[in-house]
Amino acid sequence: MSTMLGISANHQHREYPVHMRPGFIYLFYRGKVWRELEIRQAEGEVTYHDVRLSDFRNGDRFRDGARTASGKGLSEIWLPARWNNRAAPDIEVAYAEVQWPAVRLNAMERNARLRRARCNRLGLAVAERSFGNTTYRASSQQQAFYLQNVPAHRPREPAREWLLDQPLKYLHDLSGQYPVQSLQYAQQVHQRHERGEPNPGPTHPQQTQDDLRPETGAWAVVLGDTLQNLQHVCSATNELEHWQAAAAETDMLATVKKRQIAGVLVEDGLYRMRHLLARTNQAQAVLQLCAQRATFHAHHASALLIQRMMVPPHIGGQSNPLHRFISQVSQEGRQQIDLCSGQHARQFAMTCLKAAQDNLAAWLEQAANSMRWAIISAWKASTMPAPSSFAASSSSAWRAHQISRIHSWRQAMLHAQARAGDCYARLRRALASLCTGCCGQRRTTTPCSSPIKRCKHRTTAKAITVPMP
């Protein structure tokens, strides 16, 4: 099982465990690869197939080449919880979407630090756990939980899930109507913006801002259809097919729930990263479509000029002297200004973009911290008490040995921090290149193609404040 999240503006995610997607599971026991299993999914059924590792070993090393799974398909993986009436030693598990090469398996067996950074350590004592609207944070050692507490969900479809801001709602909808409902809600949001109406707030305490935001993919389809009608052109691609009703499915965990089988959570970080990156790009595309749609309104240039020069009470941190004149505009005039400039639509699109960017930055920070703590824990494990081989030698030899070990781990930590820093720098440069002004396009060395030729890209996306590791 792996934890699935959606896009959340306040990081209060609705987190639920779902079945792993197709890929490979690696189990390490006492530092050695114990089992390698391929996850296959066909017609809604998931099976696990063992790789006969003894056929691909040369002594203590794996030989190069593909390793084909030859085991019979299993409906679940059984792990030892007790061994000789004692709690079984901790088992390390890792998920990979592609098969690891032999060189990586050999490195994982040799280096405990790599296993700590990449694997989840499992404690197989079953704990009563329920999943709901609260944020779930995995501990350093996972515990098993009964699958009967997990909500029913559809078979996994990663390619379709990446098209959704809230893939959990799609997986939990066994009827398959969530794409159609998302498209209908996106049409309602678009029609409200076409009438110049503001974005509504929550109508009841259980409703959050995440529930009010439409699926950006469906919103992009609706905006694209409107632009095609205004431009009298036909679309070369049919994005509407992704928002048709899916086939009705049954709970893919129904069989194991009847057998009262427990499950464990395994991290699938690449899935989360790809999902957030896809949603960030989609939100940026919606912002551009909103800006393009606004250009077809009459008096768009004048409305945008007033929106930028008179409406803000402060510009550049200083009081705006033109703001006092906006009070002389009637309420109907203010509505026309918002409508012709596309203010409500662009503001809503910026909310979606900021939520996706914040979630991506938070994930990158969490991944960097996990790498950092894995290095620290490995360094602590290496600074063990002096062995007997040093007891008879001088204390200076022991100090030199410890200094050498500390220096090596310090170099590894600095290397990991440098890699994380490069990743943060690339993200911040990408975010800083987005214009949130009148055009919503990437900032370049030249002004944008706004009809009023006034956007100098001075209003850029707010830089994410991320502490450097």
C-alpha positions as CSV (number, residue, x, y, z in Angstrom):
1,M,0.0,0.0,0.0
2,S,1.1,3.6,-0.6
3,T,-0.3,6.9,0.7
4,M,-2.0,9.1,-1.9
5,L,-2.6,12.8,-1.6
6,G,-4.2,15.5,-3.7
7,I,-3.5,19.2,-4.1
8,S,-4.2,21.1,-0.9
9,A,-3.9,24.9,-0.3
10,N,-3.4,24.6,3.4
11,H,-1.5,21.2,3.4
12,Q,-4.4,19.6,5.3
13,H,-4.5,16.7,2.8
14,R,-7.1,14.0,2.7
15,E,-4.7,11.1,2.8
16,Y,-5.7,7.5,2.4
17,P,-3.7,4.3,1.6
18,V,-4.2,2.8,-1.9
19,H,-2.8,-0.2,-3.6
20,M,0.7,0.0,-5.1
21,R,0.8,0.7,-8.8
22,P,2.6,-1.8,-11.1
23,G,6.4,-1.9,-10.6
24,F,8.8,-3.8,-8.4
25,I,9.1,-4.5,-4.6
26,Y,12.5,-5.2,-3.0
27,L,12.7,-6.8,0.4
28,F,16.0,-6.6,2.4
29,Y,16.7,-8.9,5.3
30,R,19.9,-8.4,7.3
31,G,21.3,-6.2,4.6
32,K,20.8,-8.6,1.7
33,V,18.2,-8.7,-1.0
34,W,15.8,-11.3,0.2
35,R,13.0,-11.1,-2.4
36,E,12.4,-9.2,-5.6
37,L,8.8,-9.2,-6.8
38,E,7.2,-7.7,-9.9
39,I,3.7,-6.2,-9.4
40,R,1.4,-6.9,-12.3
41,Q,-2.2,-5.6,-12.9
42,A,-4.6,-7.0,-15.4
43,E,-8.4,-6.7,-15.5
44,G,-8.5,-5.1,-12.1
45,E,-6.5,-8.0,-10.4
46,V,-3.0,-7.4,-8.9
47,T,-0.5,-10.3,-8.6
48,Y,3.0,-10.5,-7.3
49,H,5.6,-12.5,-9.1
50,D,8.9,-13.6,-7.5
51,V,12.3,-13.3,-9.3
52,R,14.5,-16.3,-8.6
53,L,17.4,-14.3,-7.3
54,S,19.7,-17.4,-6.9
55,D,19.7,-17.7,-10.7
56,F,21.2,-14.2,-11.1
57,R,23.9,-14.3,-8.3
58,N,27.6,-14.9,-8.8
59,G,28.7,-15.5,-5.2
60,D,27.8,-12.3,-3.2
61,R,27.2,-10.2,-6.3
62,F,24.4,-9.9,-8.9
63,R,25.4,-10.3,-12.5
64,D,24.4,-7.8,-15.2
65,G,21.3,-8.4,-17.3
66,A,17.5,-8.4,-17.0
67,R,16.0,-10.6,-14.3
68,T,12.7,-12.1,-15.4
69,A,10.0,-12.9,-12.9
70,S,9.2,-16.6,-13.1
71,G,7.2,-17.1,-9.9
72,K,3.5,-17.9,-9.8
73,G,1.3,-14.9,-9.4
74,L,0.4,-14.3,-5.7
75,S,-2.5,-12.2,-4.5
76,E,-0.5,-10.9,-1.4
77,I,3.0,-11.0,0.0
78,W,3.5,-12.7,3.4
79,L,6.2,-11.4,5.7
80,P,7.4,-13.0,9.0
81,A,6.0,-11.1,12.0
82,R,7.5,-13.6,14.6
83,W,10.5,-15.8,14.4
84,N,11.1,-18.6,16.9
85,N,8.5,-17.0,19.2
86,R,10.3,-13.7,19.0
87,A,9.5,-10.6,17.1
88,A,11.1,-10.9,13.7
89,P,14.0,-8.6,12.9
90,D,13.1,-5.5,11.0
91,I,12.7,-5.9,7.3
92,E,13.5,-3.1,4.8
93,V,11.3,-2.6,1.8
94,A,11.5,-0.3,-1.3
95,Y,9.3,0.2,-4.3
96,A,10.6,1.0,-7.8
97,E,8.6,1.7,-10.9
98,V,11.3,0.0,-13.0
99,Q,13.6,-2.9,-12.2
100,W,16.8,-2.0,-10.5
101,P,20.0,-3.0,-12.3
102,A,22.5,-5.4,-10.8
103,V,25.0,-2.6,-10.0
104,R,22.4,-0.8,-7.8
105,L,21.4,-4.0,-5.9
106,N,25.1,-4.6,-5.2
107,A,25.5,-1.1,-3.9
108,M,22.4,-1.3,-1.7
109,E,23.7,-4.5,-0.1
110,R,27.1,-3.0,0.6
111,N,26.0,0.4,1.8
112,A,23.5,0.6,4.8
113,R,23.3,4.4,4.2
114,L,21.7,3.9,0.8
115,R,19.2,1.5,2.2
116,R,18.2,4.0,5.0
117,A,17.7,6.7,2.4
118,R,15.7,4.6,0.0
119,C,13.9,1.9,2.0
120,N,11.1,1.8,4.6
121,R,11.8,-0.1,7.7
122,L,8.8,-2.2,8.6
123,G,7.6,-3.2,12.1
124,L,5.0,-5.9,11.5
125,A,3.1,-5.5,14.7
126,V,-0.5,-4.8,13.6
127,A,-1.9,-1.5,15.0
128,E,-5.5,-0.3,14.9
129,R,-5.4,2.7,12.5
130,S,-8.1,4.7,10.8
131,F,-7.7,7.0,7.9
132,G,-9.7,10.2,7.3
133,N,-9.4,13.9,6.7
134,T,-6.5,14.4,9.1
135,T,-3.0,14.7,7.9
136,Y,-1.1,11.4,8.2
137,R,2.7,11.5,8.7
138,A,4.6,8.3,8.4
139,S,6.9,7.4,11.3
140,S,10.5,6.2,10.9
141,Q,9.2,2.6,11.4
142,Q,5.9,1.6,9.8
143,Q,3.3,-0.5,11.5
144,A,0.9,-2.9,9.8
145,F,-2.8,-2.0,9.8
146,Y,-5.9,-4.0,8.9
147,L,-7.1,-3.3,5.3
148,Q,-10.8,-3.4,6.4
149,N,-10.3,0.2,7.6
150,V,-9.2,1.3,4.2
151,P,-11.9,2.8,2.0
152,A,-12.9,1.0,-1.2
153,H,-11.2,2.2,-4.3
154,R,-10.9,1.4,-8.0
155,P,-7.9,-0.4,-9.7
156,R,-5.0,2.0,-10.2
157,E,-4.6,4.0,-13.4
158,P,-1.5,6.2,-12.9
159,A,-1.7,7.8,-16.4
160,R,-5.3,9.0,-15.7
161,E,-4.6,9.8,-12.0
162,W,-1.9,12.3,-13.0
163,L,-4.5,14.3,-15.0
164,L,-6.5,15.0,-11.8
165,D,-5.8,17.4,-8.9
166,Q,-7.7,15.1,-6.6
167,P,-7.0,11.5,-7.8
168,L,-8.3,10.1,-4.5
169,K,-11.8,11.3,-5.4
170,Y,-11.6,9.4,-8.7
171,L,-10.3,6.2,-7.1
172,H,-12.9,6.2,-4.3
173,D,-15.7,6.7,-6.9
174,L,-16.5,3.1,-7.9
175,S,-19.3,4.3,-10.3
176,G,-16.8,6.2,-12.5
177,Q,-18.8,9.4,-12.6
178,Y,-16.1,11.7,-11.1
179,P,-14.6,12.9,-14.4
180,V,-18.1,13.8,-15.7
181,Q,-19.0,15.6,-12.5
182,S,-15.6,17.5,-12.5
183,L,-16.3,18.7,-16.1
184,Q,-19.8,19.8,-15.1
185,Y,-18.5,21.8,-12.1
186,A,-15.7,23.3,-14.3
187,Q,-18.4,24.5,-16.7
188,Q,-20.3,26.1,-13.8
189,V,-17.2,27.9,-12.6
190,H,-16.5,29.1,-16.2
191,Q,-20.1,30.3,-16.7
192,R,-19.9,32.2,-13.4
193,H,-16.8,34.0,-14.5
194,E,-18.4,34.7,-17.9
195,R,-21.1,36.6,-16.0
196,G,-18.5,38.5,-14.0
197,E,-19.6,36.9,-10.7
198,P,-17.0,36.6,-7.9
199,N,-15.7,33.3,-6.6
200,P,-17.9,32.0,-3.7
201,G,-16.6,30.8,-0.4
202,P,-17.4,27.6,1.6
203,T,-21.1,27.1,2.2
204,H,-20.8,24.7,5.2
205,P,-18.1,24.0,7.8
206,Q,-17.0,20.7,6.2
207,Q,-16.4,22.4,2.9
208,T,-12.9,23.7,2.3
209,Q,-11.2,25.8,-0.4
210,D,-9.9,22.6,-1.9
211,D,-13.4,21.4,-2.5
212,L,-14.3,24.7,-4.3
213,R,-11.4,24.6,-6.8
214,P,-12.3,22.8,-10.0
215,E,-10.1,20.2,-11.7
216,T,-7.7,22.3,-13.7
217,G,-7.6,19.8,-16.5
218,A,-11.4,20.0,-16.9
219,W,-11.3,23.8,-16.6
220,A,-8.7,23.9,-19.4
221,V,-11.0,21.9,-21.6
222,V,-13.9,24.3,-21.0
223,L,-11.7,27.4,-21.6
224,G,-10.2,25.8,-24.7
225,D,-13.7,25.2,-26.2
226,T,-14.7,28.9,-25.5
227,L,-11.5,30.1,-27.2
228,Q,-12.1,27.9,-30.2
229,N,-15.6,29.3,-30.6
230,L,-14.4,32.9,-30.4
231,Q,-11.5,32.2,-32.8
232,H,-13.7,30.0,-35.1
233,V,-11.1,27.2,-35.2
234,C,-11.2,23.5,-34.4
235,S,-9.0,21.8,-31.9
236,A,-6.3,19.3,-33.2
237,T,-6.5,17.3,-30.0
238,N,-9.5,15.8,-28.2
239,E,-8.9,16.4,-24.5
240,L,-12.6,15.9,-23.8
241,E,-12.2,12.1,-23.9
242,H,-10.3,12.1,-20.6
243,W,-13.4,13.5,-18.9
244,Q,-15.9,10.9,-20.0
245,A,-17.4,8.5,-17.5
246,A,-15.2,5.6,-16.6
247,A,-16.4,2.0,-16.3
248,A,-17.9,1.0,-12.9
249,E,-15.6,-1.1,-10.8
250,T,-15.6,-3.1,-7.6
251,D,-13.3,-2.6,-4.6
252,M,-9.9,-4.1,-5.5
253,L,-9.3,-4.9,-1.9
254,A,-12.6,-6.7,-1.3
255,T,-11.1,-10.2,-1.2
256,V,-8.3,-9.4,1.2
257,K,-10.7,-7.5,3.5
258,K,-12.8,-10.6,3.9
259,R,-9.7,-12.5,4.9
260,Q,-8.8,-9.9,7.5
261,I,-5.3,-9.4,6.0
262,A,-3.1,-6.5,7.2
263,G,-1.1,-4.2,5.0
264,V,1.9,-1.9,5.3
265,L,2.7,1.5,3.7
266,V,5.6,1.8,1.3
267,E,6.8,5.1,0.0
268,D,6.3,6.0,-3.7
269,G,8.0,9.3,-4.0
270,L,8.3,9.5,-7.7
271,Y,4.6,9.2,-8.1
272,R,4.0,12.2,-5.9
273,M,6.7,14.2,-7.7
274,R,5.3,13.5,-11.2
275,H,1.8,14.2,-10.0
276,L,2.7,17.6,-8.5
277,L,4.8,18.6,-11.6
278,A,2.0,17.7,-13.9
279,R,-0.6,19.7,-11.9
280,T,1.7,22.7,-11.7
281,N,2.1,22.8,-15.5
282,Q,-1.6,22.3,-15.9
283,A,-2.4,25.2,-13.6
284,Q,0.0,27.4,-15.5
285,A,-1.7,26.5,-18.7
286,V,-5.1,27.4,-17.2
287,L,-3.7,30.8,-16.2
288,Q,-2.6,31.5,-19.7
289,L,-6.0,30.4,-21.1
290,C,-7.8,32.8,-18.7
291,A,-5.6,35.7,-19.8
292,Q,-6.3,34.8,-23.5
293,R,-10.0,34.6,-22.9
294,A,-10.1,38.1,-21.3
295,T,-8.6,39.6,-24.4
296,F,-11.8,38.9,-26.3
297,H,-13.9,41.2,-24.0
298,A,-14.7,44.6,-25.3
299,H,-12.6,47.4,-23.7
300,H,-10.2,44.7,-22.3
301,A,-7.2,47.0,-22.5
302,S,-8.9,49.9,-20.7
303,A,-10.3,47.6,-18.0
304,L,-6.9,46.0,-17.5
305,L,-5.3,49.4,-17.2
306,I,-7.7,50.5,-14.5
307,Q,-7.4,47.1,-12.7
308,R,-3.6,47.6,-12.5
309,M,-3.3,51.3,-11.9
310,M,-6.4,52.3,-9.8
311,V,-7.7,49.3,-8.0
312,P,-4.6,48.4,-5.9
313,P,-4.4,50.6,-2.7
314,H,-0.6,50.2,-2.7
315,I,1.9,49.8,-5.5
316,G,5.5,48.9,-4.9
317,G,5.0,49.2,-1.1
318,Q,3.8,52.8,-1.4
319,S,0.3,54.4,-1.3
320,N,-1.3,54.5,-4.7
321,P,-2.5,58.1,-5.3
322,L,-5.0,56.9,-8.0
323,H,-6.8,54.5,-5.7
324,R,-9.1,57.3,-4.4
325,F,-10.7,57.6,-7.8
326,I,-12.0,54.0,-7.8
327,S,-14.6,54.9,-5.2
328,Q,-16.3,57.1,-7.8
329,V,-16.9,54.1,-10.1
330,S,-20.3,52.5,-9.6
331,Q,-20.9,48.9,-8.6
332,E,-21.9,48.0,-12.1
333,G,-18.8,49.6,-13.4
334,R,-16.6,47.6,-11.0
335,Q,-18.3,44.4,-12.2
336,Q,-17.6,45.4,-15.8
337,I,-14.0,46.1,-15.0
338,D,-13.6,42.7,-13.4
339,L,-15.4,41.0,-16.3
340,C,-13.4,42.7,-19.1
341,S,-10.1,42.2,-17.4
342,G,-10.9,38.5,-16.4
343,Q,-10.0,39.3,-12.8
344,H,-12.0,36.6,-11.1
345,A,-10.9,33.9,-13.5
346,R,-7.2,34.8,-13.3
347,Q,-7.4,35.1,-9.5
348,F,-8.9,31.7,-9.2
349,A,-6.3,30.2,-11.6
350,M,-3.6,31.8,-9.5
351,T,-5.0,30.1,-6.4
352,C,-4.7,26.8,-8.2
353,L,-1.2,27.5,-9.4
354,K,0.0,28.6,-6.0
355,A,-1.4,25.5,-4.3
356,A,0.3,23.2,-6.7
357,Q,3.6,25.1,-6.4
358,D,3.5,25.1,-2.6
359,N,2.8,21.4,-2.5
360,L,5.7,20.7,-4.8
361,A,8.0,22.9,-2.8
362,A,6.9,21.2,0.5
363,W,7.5,17.7,-1.1
364,L,11.0,18.7,-2.2
365,E,11.8,20.0,1.3
366,Q,10.5,16.8,2.9
367,A,12.6,14.7,0.5
368,A,15.7,16.7,1.2
369,N,15.1,16.4,5.0
370,S,14.7,12.7,4.6
371,M,17.9,12.4,2.8
372,R,19.6,14.6,5.4
373,W,18.3,12.6,8.4
374,A,19.3,9.3,6.7
375,I,22.9,10.5,6.5
376,I,22.8,11.7,10.1
377,S,21.4,8.4,11.3
378,A,24.1,6.5,9.4
379,W,26.8,8.8,10.9
380,K,25.4,8.1,14.4
381,A,25.5,4.4,13.7
382,S,29.1,4.6,12.6
383,T,30.3,6.3,15.7
384,M,30.1,3.2,17.9
385,P,32.1,2.6,21.0
386,A,35.8,1.7,20.5
387,P,36.1,-2.0,19.6
388,S,38.5,-4.3,21.3
389,S,41.0,-4.0,18.4
390,F,41.6,-0.4,19.5
391,A,41.5,-1.1,23.2
392,A,45.1,-2.3,23.2
393,S,46.3,0.5,21.0
394,S,46.9,4.1,21.9
395,S,44.0,6.5,22.3
396,S,45.5,8.7,19.5
397,A,44.9,5.9,17.0
398,W,41.3,5.6,18.1
399,R,40.8,9.4,17.8
400,A,42.3,9.4,14.4
401,H,40.0,6.6,13.4
402,Q,37.0,8.4,14.6
403,I,38.0,11.7,12.9
404,S,38.4,9.9,9.7
405,R,35.0,8.4,9.9
406,I,33.4,11.7,10.9
407,H,35.1,13.4,8.0
408,S,33.9,10.8,5.5
409,W,30.3,11.2,6.6
410,R,30.6,15.0,6.7
411,Q,31.7,14.9,3.1
412,A,28.7,12.7,2.2
413,M,26.3,15.1,4.0
414,L,27.8,18.1,2.2
415,H,27.4,16.3,-1.2
416,A,23.7,15.6,-0.4
417,Q,23.1,19.2,0.6
418,A,24.7,20.4,-2.6
419,R,22.4,18.2,-4.7
420,A,19.3,19.3,-2.7
421,G,20.4,23.0,-3.1
422,D,20.7,22.6,-6.9
423,C,17.2,21.2,-7.0
424,Y,15.8,24.1,-4.9
425,A,17.6,26.6,-7.1
426,R,16.1,25.2,-10.3
427,L,12.6,25.2,-8.8
428,R,12.9,28.8,-7.6
429,R,14.3,30.0,-10.9
430,A,11.3,28.3,-12.7
431,L,8.8,29.8,-10.3
432,A,10.4,33.3,-10.6
433,S,10.0,33.1,-14.4
434,L,6.2,33.1,-14.2
435,C,4.4,36.3,-14.8
436,T,1.2,36.7,-12.7
437,G,0.3,40.0,-14.3
438,C,-1.8,40.5,-17.4
439,C,-0.4,37.7,-19.5
440,G,0.4,34.8,-17.2
441,Q,3.2,33.6,-19.5
442,R,6.8,32.9,-18.9
443,R,8.9,36.0,-18.2
444,T,11.5,36.7,-20.9
445,T,14.0,39.5,-21.6
446,T,11.3,41.3,-23.6
447,P,7.8,42.5,-22.6
448,C,4.9,40.2,-23.0
449,S,2.3,40.4,-25.9
450,S,-0.4,42.1,-23.8
451,P,-2.7,44.3,-25.9
452,I,-1.9,47.4,-23.9
453,K,1.9,46.8,-24.0
454,R,2.3,47.7,-20.3
455,C,3.2,44.4,-18.7
456,K,7.0,44.7,-17.9
457,H,6.7,41.5,-15.8
458,R,7.2,43.5,-12.6
459,T,4.6,41.4,-10.9
460,T,6.1,38.0,-10.7
461,A,5.1,34.8,-8.9
462,K,5.8,35.1,-5.2
463,A,9.1,33.4,-4.5
464,I,8.7,30.3,-2.4
465,T,10.6,30.7,0.9
466,V,12.3,27.4,1.2
467,P,15.1,26.9,3.8
468,M,18.3,25.7,2.2
469,P,19.3,22.3,3.6
